[in-house]
Amino acid sequence: MGRRRRKVIRVVRRTLPKVFTCPNCGVSGVRVKLKGEHLALISCGNCRLTRDYEFTGRKEVIDIYNEFVDQFMAGKIKSDQ
């Protein structure tokens, strides 16, 4: 008789998203592309909302997106439509 085989416990690592929800149309289609050290291009594939966004300091893509959405909801950034 052999031993029982042990169950392998796999650790699932969560990653940050690459596509975000658009604050203008509500569709998951916003991508953030870094163009330089302090410049990012934020664009929606559905409603064609496109902005060059300047930021300060070293930030991740999700931090840039969150700042953009905060400014959009506050009315500082307007959509072209």
C-alpha positions in Angstrom: 0.0 0.0 0.0 1.1 3.4 -0.8 0.7 6.7 0.9 -1.9 9.2 0.1 -0.8 11.9 -2.3 -0.7 15.4 -0.7 -2.8 18.1 -2.2 -0.8 20.9 -3.9 -1.8 24.3 -2.7 -1.2 26.9 -5.5 -0.8 30.5 -4.5 -2.7 32.8 -7.0 -0.9 36.1 -7.5 -3.2 39.0 -8.3 -1.9 41.4 -10.9 -2.9 45.0 -11.6 -5.4 45.5 -14.4 -4.2 46.8 -17.8 -7.7 47.9 -19.1 -9.8 50.3 -17.0 -13.4 51.6 -17.0 -14.1 54.8 -18.9 -15.5 57.6 -16.7 -17.3 59.1 -19.8 -19.1 56.1 -21.3 -18.7 53.4 -18.6 -17.2 50.7 -20.9 -14.0 48.8 -20.0 -11.9 50.2 -22.7 -9.4 52.7 -21.2 -5.7 52.1 -21.6 -2.9 54.2 -20.1 0.4 54.4 -22.1 3.5 56.0 -20.7 5.1 58.4 -23.2 7.8 59.8 -21.0 8.9 60.3 -17.4 6.0 62.6 -16.6 3.6 62.2 -19.5 1.0 59.5 -20.2 -1.6 59.0 -23.0 -5.0 58.0 -21.7 -7.4 56.7 -24.4 -10.8 55.0 -24.5 -11.4 52.5 -27.3 -15.2 53.0 -27.3 -15.9 56.8 -27.0 -12.5 57.9 -28.3 -11.8 60.0 -25.2 -8.1 60.8 -25.5 -6.0 63.0 -23.3 -2.3 63.6 -22.7 -1.9 63.6 -19.0 1.0 65.1 -17.1 1.8 63.7 -13.6 4.5 64.3 -11.0 6.7 61.8 -9.3 7.1 58.1 -10.0 3.6 56.5 -10.3 2.1 53.3 -11.5 -0.4 53.1 -14.3 -3.3 52.6 -11.9 -2.3 55.7 -9.9 -2.3 57.8 -13.1 -5.7 56.4 -14.1 -7.2 57.2 -10.6 -5.9 60.8 -10.7 -7.4 61.2 -14.2 -10.8 59.9 -13.1 -10.8 62.1 -10.0 -10.1 65.2 -12.2 -12.7 64.1 -14.7 -15.4 63.6 -12.0 -14.5 67.0 -10.5 -15.2 68.7 -13.9 -11.6 69.8 -14.5 -11.4 67.6 -17.6 -14.2 67.8 -20.1 -15.1 65.3 -22.8 -15.1 66.5 -26.4 -18.7 65.3 -27.0 
